[in-house]
Amino acid sequence: MRLVTQVLKFHTMSAPETPIEPPLDEFASNPTLRLFEAGIAAAAPDRSWLRRHSTAVSLGFGALITIAVAVGLYGKRGDFAESLGAVSTGVLVGATAMQIVWLIARSEAWHVCVIAAGGACGRRPLYRAAAIGYLGNLANSNFGLAMRVTELRRTAPAEAPPTGALIAAELPIVVIEVVLAAICSFTLIGPLSIPWWVPLIALAVGFSMLFGLDRLARAKRDGIWAGLAVMRGLRYRNRIIALTIFAVSAQVFRNWLVLRGIGSDVSVFDAVALLIAGAAIGLLPVGPSLGVTSSILILGSQGVAAAAAAGALLTATGAVGALCFAAWSIWDRYRDRSRPGDCAPAAADAVPRRQPAA
């Protein structure tokens, strides 16, 4: 989180001269963003100890998981180091490149949802906000979403939809990812020894969520529900489905590439199972140990040290990819600010403000 804060400070110094609220202060003033930043603990009663220390609880839980993983791997540190050393530079470069591909595809899917919701901020400002948010993903995916929303609202307050609609615009992508995870959940039967009927339940729940979201988007159109406008027409809906499938495929290939790179005899199904496990565990404030934790859970039976090494490499290459994307964001912001007469962050890529898709 400290790294994200420093990047946001840089953006604040290079932002247009507009009297707006500092981005980090919006977390404290907006209950919805507060919930995303600090997790479920932020939903506790106002005067409760859990609410007053929600951030500390989330950070403490993540630290506890990290320490537990480190202690469990201490006796296998030699095997862990050997597995790390077995990975070639080409594999690391490829994994980082696939992470950047995922970031771009995911950002474009969010862009489609924001445009459908009436946003007129343009692609480049939205990508820059997404780049900052994906740095926040290194701490927690919910925190990353809050950072994306806050950065876009800060840099394009007039062109971006309201905060609630921006958060809701993420929901169609998440539900599509849930449906894809449910379709592929049979890959968890072997690694987790779950009953065969559990994936069928997951499939029913996933499609129920998609059907319910579609009905909700058609029944409610104002306020926060404007963020669901992407579900109201085939034009936008097909685009985010295609982009989400492409993004998920890039992550599956990245998992497979790293796992094969450390010498594990895995299939594409194992890579899919690892992605599903990572998404599920990522709902908790696990922190940077997410990759290692999910890898041990899914692939620990093939060797704890090798699985942990794969998780560590996935986390490291993911962080490098996010930093590369953020570096582009800073460079693009600096380039815009250095142009004579360029007084708005979206000047080069803005479109007329439009109404949410009917």
N, C-alpha and C positions, 0 to 999 in steps of 0.2 A: 504494500500500500504506500510506503514511503516513496518508492520509485514513481508510482503513478502521480503522487502529490507533486513531486518535483517537475514532472513533465507538464502537469496542469499549470504550475506556476510559470513555466516558460511560455505556455500558450497565453496565459493571462497578460504577460508583458508584451506579447506580440499581437494581442487582440485589438480590434478597433476601439476608438475612444468612445465607448458607450457606457453610460452609468447603469450598469446592471449588477445584480447581486453576485458576489464571488461564488464560483461553482460549488466549492466544498460546503458552503453555508447552507445550500439548498437541501442537503441531507438532513440537517437538523430541523428545518422548517417544513419539509414535505413528508408527511407520514408514510406515503407510498414508497418514496425513495429510501426512507429510513428503514422500512421493512426489507427492502432489497439489499441495503448495505449491511445490516446487522443480523438478518435472518429472522427466524420465527420468534426469537427472544424479544425482538422489538415490538411484537404484537401483544406483549403482556400488559397488564394494567399500568397506567401512567406512573403511579407511585411505588410500584413493586420493585424489589431489589433486582429482579431479572431484567426489567425494562431499563432501569438506571445503569445497569452494567452489561447491556446486551452486546456491545462491541467486544468487551473484555471476555464475555462468555464464549463468543464465537472464536476469538483469537486463542483463548485457552484450550478449547476443544481441538482446534487444529494443531496446536503445539503438542498436546497430549498424544494425538495420533502419530505425529511425526516422531516423537521420542520413543513411542512404543515400537514403531517400525525400525528405528535405528538400533534399539536394544535387541530386537529379534534378529537383526542381520549382523550384529557384532561378531558372533561366532563364525560367520560365513564370509567375513570381509575379504579373505583371500580369493575365494571363488567369485565373489562380487567384482573385485578388481580385475580378475582374469576375464570375466565376461565383458566388462567394459572395454578392455584392451583389444578384444577380438573384433570390434566393429571397425570397418574401414571408413576412410574419409568420405568416400563416395556415398555410402549409406547415410552418413550424417547430413551431407549436403542435400541428398534426395529427400530425407525426412523433413529438413527445414523448408525446402522448396514446396513440398506438399502441404505443409502447415500454412505457408503463405497463400497457396492456391485455395485452401479452405477458408482463410480469412477473407479473401477477395470475394469468393462465392457467397459466403455468409453475409458479408456487407452488402452485396448486390441484392440478396434476398430481402434484407432489411430495407434497402432503398426502395424496392418495389412496394413493400408494405406501407412505407411512409408516404410515397407518392400517391398511392391509392387512398390514403387517409387525408389527403388534401395538402400534403407538404409541398413546398416550392423552394426548398433550400438547395437543390442541385445535388449532383452525385459527389463532386469533390468535397464539399463541406461535410457531407454525411460520412464519406469514407474517412475523413480526418477524425471525426468524432468517434467512429467505429474503432479506429486504430488506437485511440486513447483508452477506449473501453476494453479492448482485448488485452491491454496491459493489466487492467484490473482483474481480468479472468485468471491471472496467475495466482491471485489470492482467493477468489471465489467467483463463480459464474454470475451469481446474482449481483455481486458488487460490480462486476464488469458491465452488466446491463445498466445499472444505475449511473455509472460513469459515462457511458455512451449517451444516455438520455440527457444528462446534465451538460455535457460538453456541447451537444447539438443545440440545446436550448440557450446556452451561453453565447455561442458563436453565431447563431442564426435565429434570434428570438422572434422576429417577425415572420420568417418564412417557415419555421418548423411548427408542426402541430403541437397542441398543449402536452404537458408532461404525461398526463394520464393516457392520452391517445398514443403517445410514443411507446409507452410501456405495453399497452394493449397490442400495438403493431408487432411486437415480438411474439405474441401468443400463437398466431397461425403457424409460424415457423416451428415453434416448440411442439405444437400438436402434430404437425407432419412428421417431425423427428420421432415423436412418441409412436406414431403409427408404424414408421419404418422399423423402429426398435421392436415393436410387438410382432411384426411380420418375421423378423429375424431372431426372435427370442428362443426359437427351438435350439439355437446354437449354445444356449446355456444349460441344456439338459445334461450333457456330458460333464462339463467343467464343474457345475454346482450340484450335480445329482438331483435335480429337481424333477418332480413327476411330469409325465408327458402332457397332462392336461393343463398345467400352469401356463404354457404359451398360448393355449386356446383362450384362456381367460384374459390374458394380456391382449390378445388380438381383439376380443370382443370389447374390452375397455377402450383400446385405442380407437377403434372405428366409432364407438359410441361418443368419445370425445370429439372426433372430427365431425360427426353428424350434429352433435349438440352445438359446436362452435358455428357451424353453417347456419343452423336455425337461429342462434343468438345474433349473428351478424345481420340476418335479414329482418329480425324483429326489432332490433335497437340500432339506431343510426347516429344519435347525437352524443355529445360529450366524450367520455372515455371510449364509448363503443365505436366511435369513428375510426379507431385503430384497427377494427376488424373489417374495414371496407374491402380489403383485398379478397375476402371470401365471397363477395357478392357477384362476381362475374368470372367467366372462364378465362378471359384475357389475362388478368393478373394472377388468378389462382393457379393456372397451369404453369406460369412462369416461376412462381415460388416453389411449386412442387418439383419442377425440373431442376431448379437451382439447389434445392435442399438435397435431392437425391445425388446430384453431382458433388456437393460439399461432403456428404456422408461417405460417398465412395472414395473421395480423396483421403479422408481420415482412415478408412479401412485399409486402403493401400499403404498409408504411412505406417500403421500398426504392423501390417504384414512385413513391410520392408525392414523395420527395426528388429522385429522378432527373428526374421531369417538372418539378419545381419549379425546377431549374437550367437547364431548357430542352433537356434531352437527349431525343431522339426514341427512346424505348425502349418495349419491350413488357413484359407481365407475365412472359414467359419470361426476359427479361434480369434482371428483379428476382429471379426464382427462382435464376438462375445466380449472381447476386451473393451471395445467401444461402448457397448451397452452398459457394461459394468461401470466404466468411467463416468458415463452420463448419470447413472443412478447414484453413485457415491458422491458425485459432484454437487448434488443437492444439499449435502451436508457441508459444514465449514471445515473441510479436511485440510485445505491449504495446499502448499506445494507438494505434499506427500501423496496427492491424489493418484498420480501415475503409478507410483510404486505400490500403493495400497491395492488398486484395482488389478494390477498385473499379478500380484501375489495371490489375490483371490481367485483369478481365472486360471493362471498358469502355474501356480505354486506346486502342483503335483508333478510337474516336469522339472522341478529344480527351483527352490526358493531364490537362490542367489542369481540365477540367470533371469528369472522373472522380474526380480527387483531391479536388475541392471537394465532390462528393457524398459521398465517403467521410468527409471531415472533418465534414460536417454530420450524417451518420448517427452518427458517434462522439459528437459534441457533444450531439445530442438524446437519444442513448442514455444519456449521463452525466447529463443533466438529469432524465430519467425515473427513473434509479436513485436520484438524490438525493431526488426527490420521494417515492419509495417509502420510502427510509430516513428521511426526515423524518416520514412517517406512523408508522413504527416507533418513533421516539423519542417522539413525541407520545402514542402509545398506551401505551407503557411508563410514561411520566410520569403519564398519567391513571390507570392501574392502581395506581401507587404512591401517588397522592394520595387514593385511596379509603380511608376508615377501615376497619380490619380486613382489608384486602386484603394477605395475607402471602405469596401464591404467585403466580408469573407466569401460571400457567394457571388460576387460580381461577375466572375468569369464563367459561371456555370449555373446561374439562377434561371428559373423558369417562372412564368406567371403563376400566382397562387391559384389553386383550383379547389373545387369542392370535392369532398370524399366521393369515391366511386358509388354510383347508385346500384 
